[in-house]
Amino acid sequence: MKCFIVLAASCMAAQLLYAQDSSYRIKQKPAEAVHIFNSPRAINANTVEMLPKGILEFKVVHNFGDIAGDFGGVKNFFGLDNAADVRIGFQYGISKKFSVAAARYKGAGPVQQLYEGALKYLIVQQRENDPTHPLSVALFGNTVISAMKAGNNPESENYFGNDFSKRISHTLQMMIAKNFGGVSLQLNPTYVHRNFVLPYDEKSLFAMGGVLRVHLGDRYNLLLDYFHTFRNKSSIDSFKTRGIKFYDALGVGFEILTGGHVFHLNFTNATDILENRFLARTITSWGKGEFRWGFTISRDFDLFWKKRNK
């Protein structure tokens, strides 16, 4: 709930910051909106891209096990024998600037069986040859609840006991993006809050992410996204004494556009798919071969097509 209050307040403030002179808007013909990405999500990162009003997106994200490292290699068919994490979700465009989403995640770490409710709001959109709209800016916020059975180990993150609030976490993320023709860039400052953490961990974390899209020609794009999570030294040292080291999440993907579908072939070391989890708990490393390949496939459904075409 706190996350959505902050999200609503940020939207109101951002609208004031980006308000333009009304006389200019009356005199000038609206410039064409620039679409910076082809999907509301890159690999690990949300993007500024919104669904059109009345469009329902069904999306499946599937990450296999590690390609190499201790849990990969030939014995596990380079990760194909294992499903590390799966996300099945829906997103609906209430308006061209506002959408809602609901999803279910398997979860790859100690906290699993995750349900997500999310909101996304487009503050301003980049427009062609319009110096008053040089960027696209959007806000994303979610609340996530774990439905798994509480664990019995006090040294585990799933040691919820009978306190339901310990199962809840939130993410608040801003996306600032610009298209430069064949290249799109985006920054993702992100705040994550978990109601329950181990005594030596931090409940609230800040992370900075970035997304790069490079058009490769025809219907193909190269995608990269990266997140660095900021932690205090005492927390890092406490985990190290327990044999746990954190790594930045890096994703590399290839996007293929087909009629009605967007398909991503992804490679990432992010331990989980969900921001609330991988920003706080990515313990797998590209350098050790602990990255996995996966795919994302989405399909859009126009719920009001018949009504619009009567």
Secondary structure, DSSP 8 states (H G I E B T S, - for coil): -HHHHHHHHHHHHHHHHT---HHHHHHS----B----SSSB-SSSB-S----TTEEEEEEEEEEEESSSTT-SGGGGGGTT-EEEEEEEEEEEEETTEEEEEEEE--SSSS-SEEEEEEEEEEE--BTT-TT---EEEEEEEEEEE-S---S-TTSTT--TT-GGGGEEEEEEEEEEEE-SSEEEEEEEEEEEES---TTS-SEEEEEEEEEEEEEETTEEEEEEEEEEE--HHHHHHHHTTT-----EEEEEEEEEETTEEEEEEEE--SSSSHHHHHHH----TTTT--EEEEEEEEEEETTHHHHT-
